């Protein structure tokens, strides 16, 4: 089971997408002139909803890809290199 399938992660992603959608909807209210000749308010609302659906799907896909890389140990060497360069290795650690 991917972390994306966990209820708490689904809820957090849902909250993020809801916040994105709310902010995008405010754009029309704040400056309808930006949309003149391009989108009516109703069209904009539909576009925002579609964008939110796309965003939740892409976030899930991205998280799953990163999770696979993490399980495969792909971040271990990157972490070690960064820690060495930053002088952040724990004392006595000889990675």
C-alpha positions in Angstrom: 0.0 0.0 0.0 1.3 3.4 -1.0 1.4 6.2 1.5 -1.0 8.0 -0.9 -3.6 5.4 -0.1 -3.5 6.1 3.6 -6.6 8.0 4.8 -4.6 10.8 6.6 -2.5 11.4 3.5 -5.6 11.5 1.3 -7.1 14.0 3.7 -4.1 16.2 3.6 -3.8 16.1 -0.2 -7.6 16.9 -0.3 -7.1 19.9 2.0 -4.2 21.2 -0.2 -6.2 20.9 -3.4 -9.2 22.6 -1.7 -7.0 25.5 -0.7 -5.6 25.7 -4.2 -9.2 25.7 -5.7 -10.3 28.4 -3.2 -7.4 30.6 -4.1 -8.0 30.2 -7.8 -11.7 31.0 -7.4 -10.7 34.2 -5.6 -8.8 35.4 -8.6 -12.0 35.9 -10.5 -13.6 37.8 -7.6 -10.5 40.0 -7.1 -9.9 41.0 -10.7 -12.6 39.8 -13.2 -10.9 42.0 -15.8 -8.1 39.4 -16.1 -10.6 37.0 -17.5 -12.4 39.3 -20.0 -12.6 37.7 -23.4 -11.1 34.4 -22.0 -13.5 32.9 -19.4 -16.8 33.7 -17.9 -17.1 33.2 -14.1 -18.9 29.9 -14.7 -16.3 28.7 -17.1 -13.6 29.7 -14.7 -15.2 27.7 -11.9 -15.4 24.7 -14.1 -11.7 25.1 -15.1 -10.7 25.4 -11.5 -12.5 22.2 -10.6 -10.9 20.4 -13.5 -7.5 21.8 -12.4 -8.1 20.5 -8.9 -8.9 17.1 -10.1 -5.7 17.1 -12.3 -3.7 18.4 -9.3 -4.8 15.6 -6.9 -4.0 13.0 -9.5 -0.6 14.4 -10.3 0.3 14.8 -6.6 -0.7 11.2 -6.0 1.5 10.0 -8.9 4.4 12.2 -7.8 4.2 11.0 -4.2 4.1 7.3 -5.4 7.2 7.9 -7.6 9.1 9.5 -4.7 8.0 6.7 -2.4 9.3 4.1 -4.7 12.7 5.9 -5.0 12.8 6.1 -1.2 12.2 2.4 -0.8 14.8 1.7 -3.4 17.4 3.6 -1.4 17.9 6.2 -4.2 18.0 9.1 -1.6 20.7 7.5 0.6 23.7 8.5 -1.5 22.3 12.0 -2.1 21.8 12.4 1.6 25.3 11.2 2.4 26.8 13.6 -0.1 24.8 16.5 1.2 25.7 15.7 4.8 29.4 15.4 4.0 29.4 18.7 2.1 27.5 20.5 4.9 29.5 19.0 7.7 26.3 17.4 9.1 27.5 13.9 9.7 27.0 12.7 13.3 30.3 12.6 15.2 32.2 9.4 14.5 29.9 8.5 11.6 32.0 7.2 8.7 29.6 6.8 5.8 
